[in-house]
Amino acid sequence: MSKTIFDKTSICILILSVLFLTSCSAPPAEFFDITVLNTNAFNDFASPDLARHINDETKEFPDIPSSKKKGNEAANTIKNKILYIEQSLEKIKKLDASGDEQKEIKDLSIALYEMVIPVFKNEYMAYAKLCDAQGNQGAKDALVNEIDLKYRARFEKSYDALMQKGKTYAAENDIQVNWGQ
């Protein structure tokens, strides 16, 4: 009779352990959103589009009084982007990755975030401050070109690797994604 109690207790502990471990890892769609989809926040990294968006924050229109700028709009945009990206990175780091595929996606995502954050803090912040100060267009262009030459190829390679893994993961887990095609 005591053997039966031991077996029931063991089975209950095993079931509770499995439920606990399962509840700790995010569902596939949530894991995908946090590790892959959130990279949309910087998918224009090291591109002329991002530089244009930053510079556009400083534009005023004479016939629209509400467009009057304080002189820190571009820098504030970058500060906010950095905060969002850092928060997203912390969420990724806290995720439990189950299985090799999730671990690989998580590692690729962390590496991508860790690549872009310092560039936003340094080069893009310098560019934003130059835009806010209505700096010389030649100096702005030189900085944008430097970012492009220094980071674009490495970013695209890392981003594409993450997207490929993400596409496979989404397909395997029936996650509906519009890949912009």
C-alpha positions, 0 to 999 in steps of 0.5 A: 500500500505504501508503494502505491502512495509513493507512486501517486506522489511521484506522479503528482510531483512529476506532473506539477514539475512539467506544468511549472517548467512549461508555464515558465517558457513563453508560448511560441507566438509570444517568443516570436514577437519578442525575439523576432518581430520587435526588431521592426523597431530598427529594421531601417538601421544603417540606411538612408531612410533612418537618417532621413527620419531623424533629420525630418524631426527637425523640420519646421514649416512657416505656415504651421505654427505648431511645427516650431521646434525646440532644437532637441527633437531628433535627439529625443527621438533617438533617446526614446528609440534607445529606451525602447530597444534596451527594454526589448533586449531585457525582455529577450534576455529574460525569456526562457528558451526551450530547445535548440531552435529557440536558443539559437533565435534568442542568441541571434536576437540578443547579438543583433540588439547588442550590435545596434544599441551602441551605434544608436547611443554614439553615431546616431545620437551625434547625427541627431544632435547635428540635425537639431543644431541645423548642422552642415549637410556635408557633415551630416552626409559624412556621418551617415555614410560612415555608419553605412560603411561601418555597420550596414553589411554586418547588420544585414547579415545578422538581421537576415540570419535572424529573419530566416530562423524566424520564418522557419520558426513561425512556419513550424509553429503556425504563427501567421506573419506578413513578411512584407511580400 
